[in-house]
Amino acid sequence: MKIIPFSWDDTNVQIEALGEHFADGRTMSSFGIASFPAGRRHPEEGQSIHEGTEVSFILDGEFDVETADCVVTVGKDHLVVIPAGEPHATLARQSGRVAYFLINEIQE
């Protein structure tokens, strides 16, 4: 068992990458926890785009998830799935934390 202690700074976006894992040589996953203070947008300008699918579980707080098509408000216990290549941004309506997983398929 491995226990990883955290101390959160509520004034900045904090992203703690907890690990990476390669499965069968064709996929790679990375995971961690991100902490957002109220009113903070990530990224501050523009949008994020990932090569892999992002799966985020909202641990606490409330967030607006913005895509080109819509804005959806999510909170504690919601699961958000953003497909690979989908531009998106997050605005923290209330301070909170998100457990995230990025799953990339390795192209040969």
C-alpha positions in Angstrom: 0.0 0.0 0.0 1.1 3.5 -0.7 -0.3 6.6 1.0 0.3 10.0 -0.5 -0.2 13.0 1.7 -1.6 16.2 0.2 -1.8 19.8 1.4 -4.0 22.1 -0.7 -3.3 25.7 -1.5 -6.7 27.2 -2.1 -5.3 30.3 -4.0 -3.9 28.5 -7.0 -4.9 25.6 -9.3 -2.9 22.7 -8.0 -2.5 19.6 -10.2 -0.9 16.6 -8.5 0.1 14.0 -11.1 0.0 10.8 -9.1 1.3 8.3 -11.7 1.4 6.8 -15.2 0.8 3.3 -16.3 1.4 1.5 -19.6 -0.9 -1.3 -20.4 0.0 -3.9 -23.1 2.2 -1.4 -24.9 -0.8 0.1 -26.7 -2.4 2.4 -24.0 -1.0 4.8 -21.5 -3.0 6.2 -18.6 -2.1 9.0 -16.2 -4.0 10.1 -13.2 -4.0 12.7 -10.4 -6.0 15.2 -8.4 -6.5 18.9 -9.3 -7.6 21.5 -6.8 -9.3 24.7 -7.9 -10.1 27.9 -5.9 -13.5 29.5 -6.5 -13.6 31.8 -9.5 -10.5 30.2 -11.2 -10.7 29.2 -14.8 -8.4 26.5 -16.2 -6.8 27.3 -18.5 -7.1 31.0 -17.8 -7.5 31.7 -21.5 -8.5 29.5 -24.4 -9.2 25.8 -24.0 -7.3 22.6 -23.2 -7.1 19.7 -25.7 -5.8 16.3 -24.8 -4.7 13.5 -27.1 -6.5 11.0 -24.9 -9.9 10.7 -23.3 -10.2 12.6 -20.0 -12.4 11.1 -17.2 -12.9 13.3 -14.2 -14.7 12.5 -10.9 -15.8 15.6 -8.9 -14.7 15.1 -5.3 -16.2 18.4 -4.0 -17.0 21.9 -5.2 -19.0 23.0 -8.3 -17.6 23.6 -11.8 -18.8 24.8 -15.2 -17.3 22.6 -17.9 -17.2 24.6 -21.2 -17.0 23.0 -24.7 -17.7 24.5 -28.1 -21.3 23.1 -27.9 -22.3 23.9 -24.3 -21.6 24.8 -20.7 -22.5 22.1 -18.1 -22.5 22.7 -14.3 -21.2 19.7 -12.3 -20.7 19.1 -8.6 -19.8 16.5 -6.1 -20.1 12.9 -7.2 -20.5 13.8 -10.9 -18.4 12.0 -13.6 -17.3 14.0 -16.6 -16.0 12.3 -19.8 -14.3 14.5 -22.4 -13.4 12.6 -25.6 -9.9 12.9 -27.1 -9.4 16.1 -29.1 -12.4 17.9 -27.5 -11.5 21.5 -26.7 -12.7 22.3 -23.1 -12.2 24.6 -20.1 -13.2 24.5 -16.5 -14.5 27.3 -14.3 -14.7 26.7 -10.5 -18.0 28.2 -9.3 -17.0 26.9 -5.8 -13.6 25.8 -4.7 -13.2 22.1 -5.2 -11.1 19.0 -6.2 -11.3 16.7 -9.1 -9.7 13.2 -9.5 -8.7 12.9 -13.2 -7.6 10.1 -15.5 -6.2 10.5 -19.0 -6.3 7.4 -21.2 -4.2 7.6 -24.4 -4.1 4.9 -27.1 -0.6 4.7 -28.5 -0.5 5.1 -32.3 1.9 2.9 -34.2 
